[in-house]
């Protein structure tokens, strides 16, 4: 019953008129927005409506969450959901935004089985427990240019990966996706281990989840270069996201 009511509520939200104030703000703040076809721009804004309604936005460390902040985060989060049915990041409940990089605590298990508490300075994190954490300073940095770095895309790609909500194809297509993804992850991890220079961010060698996030950043931010260097991986991501960002950048 709850799932039915949620679907009905989302359907109503997706039918609501888009606020007229959104477009000028998105055109000013989101460099990606003008690249999208008009129909895709409309879909993006409708999916933003659902995210803004269902997810809580909270400021941390004295940060004030304004309307432009909420719309910026929602726009990039919705970008990953275009052209397909989606469950709108089902495990995600809150988006915590800090003014700058923040200190996060992690538990690390060593080779003897001992667990240690460590502290690391982060610009973003995704928690399976239901939160995404973002540094607004780094979000603003990433908005300036398409350089393959986008902390919002990175952390929301983690949410997709953790909930397996990133591929809607049939069993054969999914098997092909897994095979291509695994092969490229292994090649990337081996290249990083050997100290070779890679187009894909070295951080992707950490594990499969980080690889998915960094290649998602490259897919949306530097699609032409990604397709040139890793055509099979680009094609797999195109199937995964039901988008072809190279076409967006044809007009740049």
N, C-alpha and C positions, 0 to 999 in steps of 0.2 A: 504493500500500500504506500509506504513512504517513497519508494522509487517512482511509483506512478505519479504521486503528487509533485515530486521534484521535477519530473519530465514535463508535467503540465505547467508548472511555474516557469521553467526555463523557456518553454514554448511561448508563453505570454511575454516574457522579457525580450525574446528575440523578435517579437512583433512590434515592440514599442518604437515610437518615433525616436530617431537619434537627436540628442540635444544639438541645436544649431551652434552653440558655443564651442563644441568639440573640434570641428574641422579647422578653424584658424589656429587653435592651440596645437593640434596634431601636426599641421603643416609647418608650424614654427618650431616645435620641439622634437619631432620625430622625423629625422632625415629619410627614413624608410618610407614613410607614408605617401609622399608624392610619387614614388616609384611604382606603387601598386595600381592596377587597373581600377576604374571607378567601381565596378561590381565588387571587387575584392576589398576596396576601402570600406564599402558599406558593410560587408560581412565582418570585417575586422571590428568595426564599431559595435555591431550587434553582439558579437562575442565578448567584447569589452564590457558591455552592459551586464552580462551574466556574471563575469568575474568580479566586477565592482559590487554587485549585489550580494554575492555569496562569500567573498573573502574579506576578512578583517585587515585593515591597514593600520599599523601602529608605529608611532615614532618612538625611538629609543635614544638615550643619551642627550635628551633635550631637543631632538629633531622634531620639527613641525611638519606633519603630513598635509600638504596643501592639495588642492584639486589638480594642478599640473603634475604634481608628484604621482598621485593616484593614476591619472590618465597615462602617464609615461610608462609606468610599470605594467598597467593593464594592456597597453597597446603592444608592447613587446611579448608579453605572455600570450596574448591572443594571436600573434603572428604565427606561433608554433601550432595553432589549432585550425588553421584555415583549410577549406576545401574538403573537410571530412567530418564524419560524426565524431563526437568527443564527449568524454565524461568530465571535462573542465577541471582537470587536476583533482581527482576525487579525494586524495589523502591530504590535500592542502587546506588549512583553515585560516592561517594568519600570515601576513607579510610584514616583517619587522624591518624598519629602515633606520639606519644609523647615519649621522652626519658624515662620518669618515670611517676608515678601516677600524675594525673592532677586534677585541681579544676573545677568542673562543677556546673553550676547554675540550680536550679530546682524551680518550682512553686508548693507550697503545699497549699491546701485548708483545713482550719480547720473546726470544727463542726458548726461554726457560718456562714460559707460561705466566710470568709475572706481568701484572697490569699496572701501568704507570699513567699518572695524570700529566698531561702536557698542555701548554698554552701556546697558541699561534695567533698571529695577526692575520685577519682575513678581510677580503673585500666582499665576500659573499659566501653563503652556505645554504644547503638544502637539507632539511631534516625529514626523515621518513615519518617522524612523529607528527608532522603536519605544519611545518613552518618553513618559509624562505626568508633568509636574512640578507640584506643588501646594504652596501655603503653608498650613500648618495653621491659622495665625491667621485667615486669610481663610475657610477652610472653616468654622471655628467661628462667625465672623460671619454667614456665609450661613445657618447652621442655625437662627438665632434667629427669623427671620421670612420670610414669603413676599413678597419685595419685587422679584422679577425678577432677582436676582443669585444665581448659584450657580456657583462656580468649577469644581466637579466636573462638573456637567452641561455647562458651557461647553467644558471641555477634552476630555471624552469625546465630545461632539458633533463636535468636530474630528476625532477618530479615525474616527467613522462617515463623515464627509464625505470624508475623505482616501482611504478604502478603498471608497467608494461602497456601503457596507453599511447604507444607511438607507432603502431603498425596495425592496419585494419584489413590487410589483404588475406587471401585464402592460404591454406596450409602450404601449398607449393611455393607461393610467393614469399611467405614467411621463412620457409626453409632456405630459399635463395638469399634472402636478406641476412639471415644468421650466418650463412657460409661466407658471404662477402665481407660482412662486418668482422667476423672472427679472423679471417685471413689478413685484413688490413690492420687490425689491432696487433696481431703477432708481428707483422712486418715493422710496424711503427715502434713497438716495444724493443725489438731487436736492433733497429737503427739507433734508437736513443741509447741503448746499452753500449753500443759500439762507439758512441760519441759522434755519430754522423749528423750533419745538419738536416733538418726536416722542415717541410712547409707546415705540416700540422704541429700545433703547439706540443712541445716536449711533455708537458704535464699530462697529456693524454696517455702516456705510457704507464701511469700509476695503476690503472685498472680499467676494465671495460666500461664502467659507468663514466669515468672521467674522459675516456676516449669518445664516448657518445656525445658528451657535452662540448668538448672542444671541436669536434668535427661539425657539430650543429652550429657553433659559432662561425666556423669557416663557410659552411653551406649558405648561411644567410648573409654574411658580411663580405665574403670574397668568393662568390660562386664561380666566377670565370676562372680564377686561378685554381680552385679546387678541381674543377672539371678537367682542366688541362693536365694537372699533375696526377690526379687519381680518378680517372673517368668511371671506373666500375663502382667506386665508393660513392661518387656523386650520383650515379644512377640509382644506387640503393637508397640513398637519402631522399632522392626525388620521389621514389616509391613510398618511402616511409612518411614523408611530410605532405605528399600529394601536391607538391609545388615545384616549380622550376625557376628559382631565383635569377638564373642567368637572363631570363626574359625581362625581369624587373630592371636589370642593370643595362639592358640594351639601349636605354634612352639616356644613360648617364654620360 
